[in-house]
Amino acid sequence: MYGLKKNRIFVTGTDTGVGKTVFCLILMKHLFQKGFNPFYFKPFQTGCVSPNDPESDAGFIYSHIPELKEKNSSFSVGYCFKQPKAPYFAARNEGKKIDIKIVKKMLEEREKEHDLTVIEGAGGLYVPVTEDIMIIDIIELFDADTILVSRASLGTINHTLLSLEALKKRGIKILGTVLMDKEDTPSDMIEENKEAIETYAGTPVLEVIKKINDFYYIPKLINLVNSLLK
């Protein structure tokens, strides 16, 4: 499971609001610190006023990374839709359709000047993007290694194991799972959740990230970064 074999990391989650964007921020910061020139890409942003929306996921990432602060965050956004819902329905509500070929071409053009790309999905694996394409299909299309972001709290075992099983059935390489603890989950429960995920899925839990109050202070991802650079 360890070791990055491609130059694309797709950050997916067990659900919406699980902490994918915060994790992407942490990962991007560490990659810059390690001497990489990474690119952040959000193919489908919903709940988005405009591609330049400072409240968007890309806006959040750019505003907290010194190397990106003076750059235009719209460069990292594929499609932008106003309503906060699955991309397929958000696009349909605006009378639009998502063209996957356009998004893939955009990614290929954007990443030419970078050595590693961090791609953030929308919601979980089975969120619809078009009438017949879901996020898990996008991961396959982009040919990316994957990190699954999960909650650290009660209920995460079921959601995490189901998501990992779905990825494995597609033959998608899983770098590992990251648990985001936004609820001050008791440490014994976190350890049990880690044990269950690693035992039943055979997939490493790379990090447990506690609640972050200051996004300029970023915890060290020693296990995760070391595993990527092996």
C-alpha positions as CSV (number, residue, x, y, z in Angstrom):
1,M,0.0,0.0,0.0
2,Y,2.9,2.4,0.7
3,G,4.8,4.4,-1.8
4,L,3.6,6.8,-4.5
5,K,3.7,5.3,-7.9
6,K,2.1,8.1,-9.9
7,N,2.3,11.9,-9.8
8,R,-1.4,12.3,-8.9
9,I,-2.9,11.8,-5.5
10,F,-6.7,11.8,-5.4
11,V,-8.1,12.8,-2.0
12,T,-11.5,11.2,-1.6
13,G,-13.7,10.9,1.5
14,T,-16.3,8.7,3.1
15,D,-18.7,11.6,3.1
16,T,-19.1,15.3,2.6
17,G,-17.7,17.6,5.3
18,V,-15.4,14.9,6.5
19,G,-12.3,17.1,6.2
20,K,-10.9,16.5,2.7
21,T,-10.1,20.2,2.1
22,V,-8.3,20.7,5.4
23,F,-6.3,17.5,4.7
24,C,-5.4,18.8,1.2
25,L,-4.2,22.0,2.8
26,I,-1.9,20.1,5.2
27,L,-0.6,17.8,2.5
28,M,0.1,20.7,0.1
29,K,2.0,22.6,2.8
30,H,4.1,19.6,3.5
31,L,4.8,18.9,-0.1
32,F,6.0,22.5,-0.6
33,Q,8.2,22.1,2.5
34,K,9.7,18.9,1.1
35,G,10.8,20.8,-2.1
36,F,8.0,19.7,-4.4
37,N,6.1,22.0,-6.7
38,P,2.6,20.6,-6.2
39,F,-0.6,21.6,-7.9
40,Y,-4.1,21.5,-6.2
41,F,-7.0,20.7,-8.4
42,K,-10.8,20.7,-7.5
43,P,-12.5,19.3,-10.6
44,F,-16.0,19.9,-9.3
45,Q,-16.8,22.7,-6.8
46,T,-20.4,23.1,-5.7
47,G,-21.7,25.8,-3.3
48,C,-19.4,28.0,-5.3
49,V,-20.3,31.7,-6.2
50,S,-17.6,31.9,-8.8
51,P,-14.2,30.2,-9.6
52,N,-12.6,33.1,-7.7
53,D,-14.8,32.6,-4.7
54,P,-12.6,33.1,-1.6
55,E,-14.9,30.8,0.3
56,S,-14.4,28.0,-2.1
57,D,-12.1,25.0,-1.4
58,A,-9.5,26.3,-3.8
59,G,-9.8,29.8,-2.2
60,F,-9.2,28.3,1.2
61,I,-6.2,26.4,0.1
62,Y,-4.6,29.3,-1.7
63,S,-5.2,31.8,1.2
64,H,-3.3,29.6,3.7
65,I,-0.2,28.6,1.6
66,P,2.4,31.4,1.2
67,E,3.6,30.0,-2.2
68,L,0.0,30.3,-3.6
69,K,-1.3,33.4,-1.8
70,E,-0.6,35.8,-4.6
71,K,-1.9,33.4,-7.3
72,N,-5.4,33.1,-8.8
73,S,-7.3,30.2,-7.1
74,S,-9.6,29.9,-10.1
75,F,-6.7,28.2,-11.9
76,S,-7.4,25.2,-9.6
77,V,-11.2,25.0,-10.2
78,G,-12.7,22.9,-13.0
79,Y,-16.5,23.4,-12.8
80,C,-18.1,25.8,-10.3
81,F,-21.8,25.5,-9.4
82,K,-23.7,27.7,-7.0
83,Q,-25.8,25.1,-5.2
84,P,-24.1,22.9,-2.5
85,K,-25.1,19.5,-3.8
86,A,-23.8,16.6,-5.9
87,P,-22.1,18.0,-9.1
88,Y,-24.6,16.3,-11.4
89,F,-27.6,17.9,-9.8
90,A,-25.9,21.2,-9.2
91,A,-25.1,21.4,-12.9
92,R,-28.6,20.3,-13.9
93,N,-30.2,22.9,-11.8
94,E,-28.2,25.5,-13.8
95,G,-29.2,24.0,-17.1
96,K,-25.6,22.8,-17.7
97,K,-23.8,19.5,-18.3
98,I,-20.4,18.4,-17.1
99,D,-18.0,17.3,-19.9
100,I,-15.4,15.0,-18.3
101,K,-13.1,15.3,-21.3
102,I,-12.8,19.1,-20.6
103,V,-11.9,18.4,-17.0
104,K,-9.3,15.8,-17.9
105,K,-7.8,18.1,-20.5
106,M,-7.7,21.0,-18.0
107,L,-5.9,18.8,-15.5
108,E,-3.3,17.7,-18.0
109,E,-2.6,21.3,-19.1
110,R,-2.5,22.6,-15.5
111,E,-0.1,20.0,-14.2
112,K,2.5,20.4,-16.9
113,E,4.4,22.9,-14.8
114,H,4.2,20.9,-11.6
115,D,5.7,17.7,-10.4
116,L,2.8,16.4,-8.3
117,T,-0.9,17.0,-8.3
118,V,-3.3,16.8,-5.3
119,I,-6.9,16.3,-6.6
120,E,-9.8,16.7,-4.2
121,G,-13.1,14.9,-4.9
122,A,-16.6,16.0,-4.1
123,G,-18.3,14.2,-1.2
124,G,-17.8,10.4,-1.2
125,L,-17.1,7.8,-3.9
126,Y,-20.6,7.3,-5.2
127,V,-21.5,11.0,-5.6
128,P,-22.9,11.5,-9.2
129,V,-21.0,13.7,-11.5
130,T,-23.0,13.0,-14.7
131,E,-25.9,10.7,-15.6
132,D,-23.5,7.7,-15.6
133,I,-20.3,8.8,-14.0
134,M,-19.5,9.0,-10.3
135,I,-16.5,10.2,-8.3
136,I,-15.0,6.7,-8.2
137,D,-15.1,6.6,-12.0
138,I,-13.2,9.9,-12.0
139,I,-10.4,8.4,-9.9
140,E,-10.0,5.6,-12.4
141,L,-10.1,8.0,-15.4
142,F,-7.5,10.2,-13.8
143,D,-5.3,7.2,-13.0
144,A,-4.5,8.5,-9.6
145,D,-3.3,6.9,-6.3
146,T,-5.8,7.5,-3.6
147,I,-6.0,8.6,0.0
148,L,-9.3,8.1,1.8
149,V,-10.2,10.7,4.4
150,S,-12.5,9.5,7.2
151,R,-13.9,10.7,10.4
152,A,-12.2,9.5,13.6
153,S,-15.4,9.4,15.5
154,L,-18.1,6.8,16.2
155,G,-19.5,5.3,13.0
156,T,-16.4,5.6,10.9
157,I,-15.6,1.9,10.8
158,N,-18.6,1.0,8.6
159,H,-18.2,4.0,6.2
160,T,-14.4,3.5,5.9
161,L,-14.5,-0.2,5.3
162,L,-17.2,0.1,2.6
163,S,-15.3,2.9,0.8
164,L,-12.1,0.9,0.9
165,E,-13.8,-2.2,-0.4
166,A,-15.2,-0.2,-3.3
167,L,-11.8,1.2,-4.2
168,K,-10.2,-2.3,-4.1
169,K,-12.8,-3.8,-6.3
170,R,-11.9,-1.2,-9.0
171,G,-8.2,-2.0,-8.6
172,I,-7.4,1.5,-7.5
173,K,-4.2,1.9,-5.5
174,I,-4.9,3.1,-1.9
175,L,-2.0,4.9,-0.2
176,G,-3.9,4.7,3.1
177,T,-6.5,6.3,5.2
178,V,-6.4,9.5,7.3
179,L,-8.7,10.0,10.2
180,M,-9.8,13.6,10.9
181,D,-10.8,14.1,14.5
182,K,-13.0,17.3,14.6
183,E,-15.0,16.1,17.7
184,D,-12.3,15.4,20.3
185,T,-13.0,11.6,20.0
186,P,-11.8,9.6,23.0
187,S,-8.4,8.2,22.3
188,D,-9.4,4.6,23.1
189,M,-12.2,4.8,20.4
190,I,-9.7,6.2,17.9
191,E,-7.3,3.4,18.5
192,E,-10.2,0.8,18.1
193,N,-11.2,2.5,14.9
194,K,-7.7,2.3,13.6
195,E,-7.4,-1.3,14.6
196,A,-10.6,-2.2,12.9
197,I,-9.7,-0.4,9.6
198,E,-6.2,-1.9,9.5
199,T,-7.4,-5.4,10.5
200,Y,-10.5,-5.8,8.3
201,A,-9.4,-3.8,5.3
202,G,-5.6,-4.4,5.5
203,T,-5.1,-0.7,4.7
204,P,-2.9,1.5,6.9
205,V,-4.2,4.4,8.8
206,L,-1.4,6.9,8.0
207,E,-2.4,9.7,10.3
208,V,-4.9,10.9,12.9
209,I,-5.3,14.7,12.6
210,K,-6.8,16.5,15.6
211,K,-9.0,19.6,15.4
212,I,-7.1,22.5,14.0
213,N,-7.9,26.0,15.2
214,D,-5.2,27.9,13.4
215,F,-4.7,26.8,9.8
216,Y,-1.3,28.5,9.7
217,Y,-0.2,25.9,12.3
218,I,-0.1,22.6,10.4
219,P,0.6,19.3,12.2
220,K,3.5,17.2,10.9
221,L,2.5,14.3,8.7
222,I,5.6,12.3,9.4
223,N,4.1,8.9,8.6
224,L,2.2,10.0,5.5
225,V,5.0,12.1,3.9
226,N,7.6,9.4,4.6
227,S,5.3,6.7,3.0
228,L,4.8,8.9,-0.1
229,L,8.5,9.4,-0.6
230,K,9.6,5.8,-0.2
